[in-house]
Amino acid sequence: MTPAASPRSRSAAAGHLSIGQVLARLTPEFPNLTSSKLRFLEVQGIVTPMRTESGYRKFSPADVNRLRVALTLQRDHYLPLARIREYLDENGNGAAPTVPTSLVPAARRYKREELLKTAGAAAPLLNDAVSAGLIAAAETYDEHTLALLRALVALEAHGIQPRHVRGLRQAAEREVALVESALAPLLRRTDAASRGRAGELAPELVRRLDEVRAGFVQVALERLLP
């Protein structure tokens, strides 16, 4: 028989929710949420539910709100849990944090002429980038495309054309395939904790690959400019 909680424990847990109650409250917004995912978020420091004397988790209203914010940022904005936890720790304070506009700036879209003007690019350069497969032709373009076009403008000043850097995109695609292969054991699982862990590891693997590539480039530059 499960021992009865003390009056103090019952008082502390008043207004708190069990895992099942949290799932019932949040799954209409986040259908893929599971008890395993909730426990994973606890391990990652997103929430720290209290425990009854019997060891059951009890989530406060502030915990539920932190979960809602964290899950929204993960789902809609692909932010890593470390950054989400940092935001919540700085701004939560047991109150009711909302999705931070400073953390998730409004997505800006650029029409073709706006893109060219903002990037300082000539139309032929954009056309060449599209022909080389670096940029996909579209009605509007996002911030990533703007950053890429600005980089192409800078390279063009030194005689480097879009066709010259086509191999970089192919290399990037190979790197993504390498990351996908490394994460395959996690990606094959259907539980939320494994998928969440894959989402955390992917950026770290990309950073490590960047470090390796930067090291190779540095060695090559030292040979070029001894």
N, C-alpha and C positions, 0 to 999 in steps of 0.2 A: 504494500500500500504506500502510495506517495505521501510523505509527511506533509502536514499542513504548514503553510507559510505563517510566519509570525505576524502579529498585528502590524509591526513596523514594516515588514516586507510587503504585506498587503497594501498598506498605506502608500509606500513608495511606488508600487506598481499601479496604483489607481490612475486611470486615464491612459495607461500604456497598452500597447497592442502586442499580441503574439505574432510569430512568423506568419501563421495562417491568416490572421487578420490583416497584416500588412500586405500580404499577397492579394487578398480580396480587395483591398483598397487601391492597390497600384496596378494590378494586371489589366484593368480596362484601358489604361494608358500605355502599358508596357506588356503586351501579350506574352512575350518570351521570358518574362521574369519568373524565376523559380526560387525555391528555398536554397538551393545550392548557390545561386547567384547572390542572394542576400548574404549568405555566410561568407562568400568570396569578398563582397564589398566590406564586410566587417573586418576581415583579415587585412584588407588594403587600407583600413583606417578611415573609410568614408563615414561610418557610424560606429558607435560604441554602446550597444544596448546594455541595459542593466540586466542582472541575472537574479532570478528568484532563489530562495534557499534550495529549491529542487534543481536548480541549474537551467531553468527555462529562460530564454531570451525574452525581454520585454522592451519594446521600442516606444520611445516618447514621441509626441507630436513633432518635436524638432528633428528627431531621427528620421521620421517619415518624410519631412520636408527636404532634409538633406538628401535622402535617397531619390526623391522626385527630381531635384535639381541635377544630381549626379547622372541619373539615367537619361535625363533630357539632353544634357551636354554630350554624353556618350553617343546617344542615338542620332541626334540632329547635327552635331558639330564635330564628332570624332575626336574629342579632346582626350588626352591620356588621363588615367585616374590620378597620377601623381599631381598633375596640374589642377585637376578638379578638387582633390583633397586640400591642396594649398589654398585655393580660393575659399573653400568652405571653412577652413580653420581660421582664415583671416577675417572672414565676413559673416560667418554663421552666428557664433556666440549664443547659441541656443534660441535665437530669434527665428525669423522666417526669411532666409535668404532667397533671392530671386535669381533667375538666369541673368548673369552679368553682361550688359552690353559691352563693357570694356573688354571682357574676355572673348566675346563673340561679336565682332563688328558686323554691321549689316553688309551683306554681300552686294558688291557693286558690279554692275554690268555695263559694258561699253559697246556702243555701236561702232561700226568700222571706222568712220571718220573720227569719232571720239578716241578710239584706240590709237589711231595713227598720230593724232595731235598730242595725246598725253604721253605716248612713248617717244615722240620726236622722230618718228619713222616715216620714210617715204613709202608710197603705195607699192612700188616694185619689190621692196624688201619683204613686205607682208606676203605678196604674191609668191615670192621665191620660197618663203618659209612654209606656205601652204603646199606648194609643189613638192618640197622636200619632205613633206610629212611631219614637220615639226609642229605645225599649228593646224587644227582642223577648221575648215571654212564654216562660218556660222553667222547667224543674224546678229548676235551679241557675243561679247567675250568677257571672261572673268579676270580677276586680279592675277591669277597665275599666268594667263596668256600675256597680260600687260608686262609682268616681270620678265617673261621670256623674250618678248619683243624688244624690251629695253636692252637686254643683254645682247641680242642680235645686232642692235644699233651700234653698241660699243664695239663689238667684234668687227662689224663692217668697216669701221673707221681704220682698222688695221688690215683690211683686205681679206678678212675671213668671212666667207659667205655661208648662207644657210646650208647649202649642199655639202660644205666642208665638215659640218658638225652633225650630219645625219647619223653617223656612227655612234654619237653620244646617246641618242635616243634608243638605238638598238641595244647599247650597253646597259642603259637603265632598265629596259625591259628584261634583259637577262638577269639583272640583279633582283628584280621583283620575282622572277621565276625561282631564283636561288633562295630567296626569303620564303617563298611559298613552299618550297621543298623542305626547308628546315622546320617549318611550322606544321607540316603535314600531319604529324601525330596528333596535334591539338585540333587542327581544322577538321579532322575526320570525326572527332567526337561531337555529340549533339548537345552536351550540357553547357549551360551558360558560363560556368566557371572556366572551362577550357577555352571557349570562344573569347571570353574576356582576357584570359592570359595571353592568347595569341595576339589580341589587339594591343596588349602592353609590350610584348616582345618585338613585334614588327618594327616599330620606330627605332628600337635599340639596335636591332640587326642592321637596319639601314645606316645608322650612325657609324657602326663599326666598319661597314663596307666603305663608307665615305672616308674614314680614316685610312683604310688600306689604300684606296685609290689616291688620296692626297700624298701618302708616303711614296708611292710609285712615281707620281708626278714630280715630287721634290727631288728624288734621286735622279730622274731624267734631266731636270733643270740643272742640277749640279754638274752633270756631264756636259750639258750644253754651255753653261757659264761657269767654268771652273774658277 
